[in-house]
Amino acid sequence: MTRFSPLLVVAAALVDRDGRVLLQQRPPGKPMAELWEFPGGKVEPDETPEAALVRELEEELGIRTHRSCLAPATFASETLGDRHLLLLLYVCRKWEGVPQARHATALTWVRPAQMYALPMPPADLPLIGLLDAML
Ligand SMILES: Nc1nc2c([nH]c(=O)n2[C@H]2C[C@H](O)[C@@H](COP(=O)(O)OP(=O)(O)OP(=O)(O)O)O2)c(=O)[nH]1
């Protein structure tokens, strides 16, 4: 029997005071290059999801937050090539620092309804309506 070994990814909807959410553009050369995604990344084998997200937000954007500021919001489940992606999405409204595109090509702040007009990974599409209803 084949063991189910999903790709566990954590991501954040960083929400500003106006209810806008930060998206970043994946750089050239990476899978799904140029699509707009929530900042985050893979959970390492020895990490909790929340520790992974705090680490990714520091690495990718140079911002600092704490796991107590990460509210579990929803998830995505999508086959990606030969892996199955489980993406845990957290809402974060409190962090220190100004987000900078350290890994991404660009950053943008958008309202959830504006996300429909942006190319995003297929796993993210079902998350847009949920964020729209939630924020
Ligand atoms: N961060 C993020 N990843 C997403 C989203 N939607 C989606 O399908 N993914 C996928 C793309 C990748 O297959 C995977 C995240 O892996 P990644 O390669 O970006 O993560 P990483 O930062 O750990 O990168 P690396 O060390 O492998 O370079 O999840 C999203 O909204 N945010």
The ligand as a Gaussian input file, in Angstrom:
#p B3LYP/6-31G(d) Opt

LIG

0 1
 N        3.445000      30.040000      -0.114000
 C        2.457000      29.587000      -0.847000
 N        2.581000      28.425000      -1.530000
 C        1.519000      28.035000      -2.258000
 C        0.325000      28.779000      -2.329000
 N       -0.548000      28.136000      -3.152000
 C        0.068000      27.015000      -3.589000
 O       -0.394000      26.175000      -4.348000
 N        1.333000      26.957000      -3.045000
 C        2.274000      25.883000      -3.311000
 C        3.400000      26.292000      -4.209000
 C        4.511000      25.337000      -3.793000
 O        4.308000      24.091000      -4.452000
 C        4.254000      25.154000      -2.328000
 C        5.080000      26.094000      -1.495000
 O        6.391000      25.809000      -1.722000
 P        7.510000      26.906000      -1.960000
 O        8.517000      26.295000      -2.832000
 O        6.916000      28.213000      -2.357000
 O        7.960000      27.034000      -0.482000
 P        9.317000      27.337000       0.182000
 O        9.270000      28.785000       0.570000
 O        9.437000      26.323000       1.266000
 O       10.370000      27.223000      -1.002000
 P       11.683000      26.411000      -1.279000
 O       12.443000      26.422000       0.013000
 O       11.266000      25.046000      -1.719000
 O       12.304000      27.218000      -2.368000
 O        2.873000      25.440000      -2.115000
 C        0.221000      29.999000      -1.619000
 O       -0.782000      30.724000      -1.636000
 N        1.307000      30.348000      -0.885000

